[in-house]
Amino acid sequence: MRTALSLMLSCALANPVSALGCARDAMLVFDGSASMAEVGYDPNAPTRIDEARAALRQAMPRIAPVRRVGLLTYGPGGADSCGGIALQFAPRADAGEAVVGAVEGLRPGGLTPLAESVAAAVEVLGHEGIVVLVTDGNETCGGRPCALGAGLAAERPGITVHVIGFRVTYDPFSWNSPEAEGYDGKTVAKCLSDRTGGLYVDTQTVEELAEALEVTLGCTVVGRGPERGVRGAG
């Protein structure tokens, strides 16, 4: 049975872009920063990255058969806490196991270069495709997600950025985001989805994250019957 979150996402994505079905390639940008190793208030709870891995294990087997997906991660960067942006692989068919395997091997560390990571993913896609950013926090490396989103809307209208906030919390390093002050979203990354026609989805549980991944990356059936077609994130 589909949850209220899943139904809301499905309806939100029923727009003209969806007519492309799952033809557009996608890049998943995954947060591997140090905060993903945190557990929150309960010291016995799973870490954020453990829960995100569980969500990927649920979602990717249903996503991979219908869309070419690539993976870019950020976080562990050695001496440079903002330098850990890594293109794992470009979009390819049946990427489920590769996505899960790469994230299973990720050891969180470093800060959160949201804008630079999304820009790198866009360069892989070119002028057409979907970026799905999964993050638990704010830009902390001096990047400008809002300016990037505006630039993409003007120069690459074929790019859509969806942002999935996963257990987003206040980041003490967010002072290093020149656009964060006064922004009304939990994370300044919301600018990216707002300005490119994508969705910002706040998720708190494994199930919610898995649903958000499936709807933004997969093909979602919208309507009462198969005659309405398959629609998803475009």
N, C-alpha and C positions, 0 to 999 in steps of 0.2 A: 504494500500500500504506500502511495506517495504521501510525503509529509506536506505540511503547509508551506514550508520553505521551498521544497521542490516545485510545488504548483505555482508559487509566486514567481520563481525564477523562470519557469517555462513560459508563463504568460508575459513576463517582461521581455523575453527574447523573441516573442512573436511579432517581428517587425520586418520591413522590406528586405533588410540585409539577409534575413533568414532564408530567402529564396535560393541562395547559393547552396543550401544544404550543408554538407560537410566537405565541400570541395576545397575550402581554403585551408592551407597549412597553418599549424599552430606552434607556438613556442611557449612552453611552461617555464616560468621564472620562479625558482624555488628558494625560499629563505633558509640559509644555513648559518645565520649569524649566531653569536654567542647566546642570545636570549632564547633561542630555540631549545637549548639544553636545560632551561628552567622548568620547574614543576608548579609554580604558583604557590598558593597558600598551604596546600597539603603536601608535606614532604614525602608522603608515600605514593603520591599520584604519578602517573607516567609523565615524562617530559613532553614538551610540545612537539619535538621532532619525532618522538616515538608515536604519538597520536597521529601526526601528519603521515608518517610511514604507513600506519594502519589504514588511513583514509585512501592513500594511493593504492594499496593492495586491494581495497574494495572497488575503487573506481576504474583503475586502468584497464582491467580485462574487458570492461564494457565500452571504454573509449577507444582503445587501440584498433579494434576491427573497423571503425568507421571514420577515423581521421588520422592523417599523418601528423605526428607530434615530435617536436624536438625539445631538448632540455638545456637550460642554463641555470647554474647555481651561483649564489654569492655567499660570502661569509669567511671561511678560513683563508687567511691571506698571509700567514707568517708574520714577519716584522711589520708589514703594511696592513693595518687593520681594515683598510678600505680597498685593498687590492685583490681580494679573493674572488673575483668574477671569473667563472669558468664555463666556457661553452662545452657541455658534455657531448652533444651531438645535434646536428641539424634535423629538421623534420624528416621522418621516415615512416614507412608503413609498419604496423604491428610493433610499436615501440613500447608496449606495456612492460615487458620484463626488463627492458633496458632502463626505463624510467625508475622503476621500483629498485632495481639493483644499484643504480647510481646514488639514489637517495639513501638506501640502506648503508652505503659506504661513506656517507657524508658525516664528518665530525664537526659539530658546530663551533664557530669561533669568529672573531672579528665583528665589525660594525655592519651598517646597512646602507649600501650604495644603491638605493632604489632607482634613481633616475638613470645612472650610468648602466645598470643592469638591463633595464627595459630598453634603453637605446641600443645596447649591444644585441638584444634579441630582435629588435626591429631591423637591424642591419642584416641579420641572417634571413629574414623574411623578404626584405626588399620593400615593395610598395603595396603588397596585398597579403593579408593574413590576420591572425589572431594572436595576441599575447595574453596569457593568463598569469598574473602575478599573485603568488601566495606569500603573504608577509604577516609577521606578528607585531610589527612596529612601524616607526617613522623613518624617514630619511635621516641618516646621521653622518653622512660623508660630504655634506655641503652641496649636494645636487639640488636641482630645481624641477621636481616632477610636474608642477603646474605649468611651467614654461615649456617643458617637453611635451606635455599633452596638447597645449595650444599649437606648438609647432607641427606636431603630427597631424592635427586636424586640418591645418592649412596646407601642408606640403605632402602628406601621405594619407589622403582620405580613405584609402583602402585598408588601413590598419585600424583595428579595434582592440582596445586594451580593457580587459576585465580584471578587477582587483578583488581578491578574496582575502579579507582580514581574518586571521585565525588567532583567536584568544588575544586580540590586540591589547597591549598595556602601555602605560606611559613609559617612554624611554628617556632616561636622564641625559642621554646624548642628543636629544632632539633639538637642543639649542643650536646645534650645528646645521639645522635645516633653515635656510634663509626665508622659506615660504611658510613655515609651520605656524608662526604666531598669527592668531586670529582666524585660522582656518577652522571650519565648523565640523570637519570629519574627524573620526578617531585617529586616522592617519592621513598625512598629506598626500599619500599615494592615491587617495580618492579623486584627486585632481585628474589623474590619468584616465580613469574611466569616465568621469564627468565630461571631459573635453573631447573624448574620441567616440562617444556614443556607446560605451560599454556599461557594465554593471559594477557597482561596489556591493559586496555581500559580506556581512559580518557573521562569522561562524564561531561557535564555541565548543562543539563536540566533534568527535570523529565522524559521526553520521552526517552532520551538517556540512562538514568539509567535503566528504565524499560526494554528497548531493550537488554541492556547488561546482565541484570539479566536473561531474558528469554533465551538468547542464551547460556549462560554459565551454567545455571541450568536446562534448559528444553531440549526438543528434537527439533532440527531444521531440516526442510526438505531441502536437498541440491540436486540440479540437476533439470532436466526438468520434471520429472514425478515420480509417486509412485514406479516405478520399481527400482529407485535408492535407495529407502529405507529411513528410518528416521535416521538422524545423528544429533548429538549434542555434548555436552561437554564430552561424554564418560560415 
